[in-house]
Amino acid sequence: MAQANTAQKQKSGSFPMGTVVMITALVVSELIFHFVFGDVKHFVDETRHEAKPGDYLGIIYKGGFIVPILMTMTIVVFTFAIERFITLRKANGTGSLEAFLQKVKHLLSTNDIATAKAECNKQKGSVANVVLAGLTKYEEMASNTELEEEKKLLAISKEIEEATSLELPSLEKNLPILATIASVATLVALLGTVLGMIRAFAAMATSGSPDPGALAEGISEALINTAIGIGTSAFAIIFYNIFTGMIDKLTYGIDEIGFSIAQSFATSAKKSK
């Protein structure tokens, strides 16, 4: 019950955390955009209409109001990437996950449940928590003389499934945000590019005579949004795939050890008959 309440608190607290990160990232992006990229030293004059040749910070500033939005997404992606790396590394536990699983399997084969539980407490992490829950239920069912063997196995499997369902939300937390940014960043970038192109052609139309140099400059400024958006989207996709792969590895380990616990209990029950 306590575990369920903890998971409930984590789940309810995930949205506010994401909101705080995004608002903070937006504020930081606006400050960088206006006071770093928008510094007058990057421009020909104080009107900021023309960036100095080769000054990319000034050129980025000329990308318009879409740039801070894309910068916000970039900061959010890297913030949650660092947060997920730390969380998933902790989920593996203090030692090698593969070595831990092999050790627990060996202890199960010798029916040394107490030592196996001690290894779980030493390893820590999400996988160890699930294994510990399964082993605790294993001991409980081993001393139960009322239930049938099939019901005991079902109870052990159910306990492992419930423990897994409590751990998974913390592992998958914030991944939907990365997936959303991976899709949205490119679209926002294209919007900024289209708006920049509209401004460039509108300026040419009002000037009366076509100026290829001015048009090229306007297009380059518009494409700044595309570059930032594609880069942000690419990093979001890469991080999302890395984290889902790490989670799949953890869940595979849980499924594998869960099957071993059930098989060990079934073998032990047959020997005791």
C-alpha positions in Angstrom: 0.0 0.0 0.0 2.9 2.3 0.8 4.5 1.5 -2.5 1.3 2.3 -4.3 1.0 5.7 -2.5 4.6 6.5 -3.4 3.9 5.7 -7.1 0.8 7.8 -7.0 2.8 10.8 -5.6 5.4 10.3 -8.3 2.9 10.1 -11.0 1.0 13.2 -9.8 4.2 15.2 -9.4 5.5 14.5 -12.9 3.4 17.1 -14.7 4.4 20.0 -12.4 8.0 19.1 -12.7 7.8 19.2 -16.5 6.0 22.5 -16.3 8.6 24.1 -14.1 11.4 22.8 -16.4 9.7 24.2 -19.5 8.9 27.6 -17.9 12.5 27.9 -16.6 13.9 26.9 -20.0 11.7 29.5 -21.7 12.9 32.3 -19.3 16.5 31.3 -19.8 16.0 31.2 -23.6 14.4 34.6 -23.7 17.3 36.1 -21.7 19.9 34.5 -23.9 18.0 35.6 -27.1 17.6 39.2 -26.1 20.8 39.9 -24.1 23.4 37.6 -25.7 22.2 37.1 -29.3 20.6 40.5 -29.4 23.6 42.4 -28.0 24.2 45.5 -30.3 27.9 44.5 -30.8 26.6 41.7 -33.1 25.0 44.3 -35.4 26.0 47.0 -37.8 24.1 49.7 -35.8 21.8 50.0 -32.8 18.7 49.4 -34.8 19.6 45.7 -35.1 18.3 45.5 -38.7 21.5 44.0 -40.1 23.9 41.6 -38.4 27.6 42.0 -38.9 29.0 39.8 -41.7 30.0 36.3 -40.3 28.5 37.1 -36.8 26.3 34.0 -36.3 24.9 35.2 -33.0 23.4 38.2 -34.7 22.1 36.1 -37.6 20.4 33.7 -35.1 18.8 36.8 -33.4 17.4 37.8 -36.8 15.6 34.4 -37.0 12.8 36.1 -35.0 10.6 35.2 -32.0 10.5 31.5 -33.0 14.1 31.1 -32.0 13.5 31.3 -28.2 10.8 28.7 -28.5 13.1 26.3 -30.3 15.9 27.1 -27.8 13.4 26.3 -25.0 12.8 22.9 -26.6 16.5 22.3 -26.9 17.1 23.1 -23.2 14.2 20.8 -22.2 15.5 17.9 -24.3 19.0 18.1 -22.7 17.6 18.6 -19.2 15.4 15.6 -19.4 18.1 13.6 -21.1 20.5 14.1 -18.2 17.6 13.4 -15.7 16.7 10.2 -17.5 20.4 9.0 -17.7 20.7 9.5 -13.9 17.4 7.8 -13.1 17.9 4.8 -15.4 21.4 4.3 -14.1 20.1 4.2 -10.6 17.4 1.7 -11.7 20.1 -0.7 -12.7 21.4 -0.7 -9.1 24.8 -0.4 -7.5 26.5 -3.2 -9.4 26.3 -5.0 -12.7 22.7 -6.0 -13.5 23.7 -9.1 -15.4 25.9 -10.3 -12.6 23.1 -9.7 -10.1 20.6 -11.6 -12.1 23.0 -14.5 -12.5 23.7 -14.6 -8.8 20.0 -14.6 -7.9 19.4 -17.4 -10.3 22.2 -19.5 -8.7 20.8 -18.8 -5.3 17.3 -19.8 -6.4 18.7 -23.1 -7.8 20.1 -23.8 -4.3 16.9 -22.6 -2.7 18.8 -20.0 -0.7 16.1 -17.3 -0.6 17.5 -15.4 2.4 20.8 -14.8 0.7 19.0 -13.8 -2.5 17.0 -11.2 -0.6 20.2 -9.9 0.9 21.6 -9.5 -2.6 18.5 -7.5 -3.6 19.0 -5.1 -0.6 22.7 -4.8 -1.6 22.0 -4.2 -5.3 19.1 -1.8 -4.9 17.4 -0.2 -8.0 14.1 -1.0 -9.8 15.0 -4.5 -10.8 16.2 -5.4 -7.4 13.0 -4.0 -5.9 10.9 -6.2 -8.1 13.0 -9.3 -7.4 12.8 -8.6 -3.7 9.0 -8.4 -3.9 8.9 -11.7 -5.8 11.2 -13.4 -3.3 9.2 -12.1 -0.3 6.0 -13.6 -1.9 8.0 -16.8 -2.6 8.7 -17.2 1.1 5.1 -16.4 2.0 3.7 -19.0 -0.4 6.3 -21.6 0.6 5.0 -21.5 4.2 1.3 -21.4 3.1 -0.3 -24.8 3.5 -3.8 -23.8 2.5 -3.5 -22.8 -1.2 -2.9 -25.1 -4.1 0.4 -25.1 -6.0 -1.1 -23.4 -9.1 -2.7 -20.6 -7.0 0.7 -20.1 -5.2 2.5 -19.7 -8.5 -0.2 -17.3 -9.7 0.2 -15.3 -6.5 3.9 -15.0 -7.0 3.5 -14.0 -10.7 0.9 -11.4 -9.7 3.2 -10.0 -7.1 6.0 -9.6 -9.6 3.6 -8.0 -12.1 2.3 -5.5 -9.5 5.8 -4.6 -8.4 6.8 -4.1 -12.0 3.8 -1.8 -12.7 4.9 0.3 -9.7 8.4 0.7 -11.0 7.7 1.3 -14.7 6.1 4.8 -14.3 9.3 6.2 -12.7 11.4 4.7 -15.6 9.2 6.1 -18.4 8.7 9.5 -16.7 9.2 12.5 -19.1 9.8 10.3 -22.1 6.4 11.5 -23.7 7.8 15.0 -23.5 10.9 13.9 -25.5 8.7 12.1 -28.0 6.5 15.2 -28.4 9.4 17.6 -29.0 10.9 15.1 -31.5 7.7 15.6 -33.6 6.9 19.3 -32.8 10.3 20.9 -33.1 10.6 20.4 -36.8 7.1 21.8 -37.4 7.8 24.9 -35.2 11.1 25.4 -37.1 9.3 25.2 -40.5 6.8 27.8 -39.2 9.6 30.1 -38.3 11.2 29.6 -41.7 8.0 30.3 -43.6 7.4 33.5 -41.5 11.0 34.6 -42.3 10.5 33.9 -46.0 7.3 36.0 -46.0 9.1 38.9 -44.3 12.0 38.7 -46.8 9.8 38.7 -49.9 7.5 41.3 -48.4 10.5 43.6 -47.8 11.6 43.1 -51.4 8.1 43.9 -52.7 8.0 47.2 -50.8 11.5 48.2 -51.9 10.5 48.5 -55.5 13.6 46.9 -57.0 14.8 43.3 -56.5 17.9 43.0 -54.4 19.4 39.4 -54.6 21.8 40.1 -51.7 19.0 41.2 -49.4 16.9 38.2 -50.5 19.7 35.8 -49.8 20.3 37.4 -46.4 16.6 37.1 -45.5 16.5 33.5 -46.6 19.6 32.6 -44.5 18.0 34.3 -41.5 14.8 32.3 -42.0 16.7 29.0 -42.4 18.2 29.5 -38.9 14.9 28.2 -37.5 15.1 25.1 -39.6 18.6 24.3 -38.5 17.8 24.7 -34.8 14.5 22.8 -35.1 16.0 19.8 -37.0 18.9 19.6 -34.6 16.6 19.7 -31.6 14.3 17.0 -33.1 17.3 14.8 -34.0 18.6 14.9 -30.4 15.2 14.2 -29.0 14.7 11.2 -31.2 18.2 9.8 -30.4 17.7 10.3 -26.6 14.2 8.8 -26.7 15.4 5.7 -28.5 18.4 5.3 -26.1 16.1 5.5 -23.1 13.5 3.1 -24.4 16.2 0.7 -25.2 17.5 0.9 -21.6 14.0 0.4 -20.3 13.5 -2.6 -22.5 16.7 -4.1 -21.2 15.4 -3.6 -17.6 12.0 -5.0 -18.3 13.6 -8.0 -20.0 15.7 -8.7 -17.0 12.6 -8.4 -14.8 10.7 -10.9 -17.0 13.7 -13.3 -17.0 14.2 -13.3 -13.3 10.4 -13.5 -12.7 10.2 -16.6 -14.8 13.2 -18.1 -12.8 11.5 -17.4 -9.5 8.3 -19.1 -10.6 10.2 -22.1 -12.0 12.3 -22.4 -8.9 9.1 -22.4 -6.7 7.5 -25.1 -8.9 10.6 -27.3 -8.8 10.9 -26.8 -5.0 7.2 -27.7 -4.5 7.6 -30.9 -6.5 10.6 -32.0 -4.5 8.8 -31.4 -1.2 5.9 -33.8 -2.2 
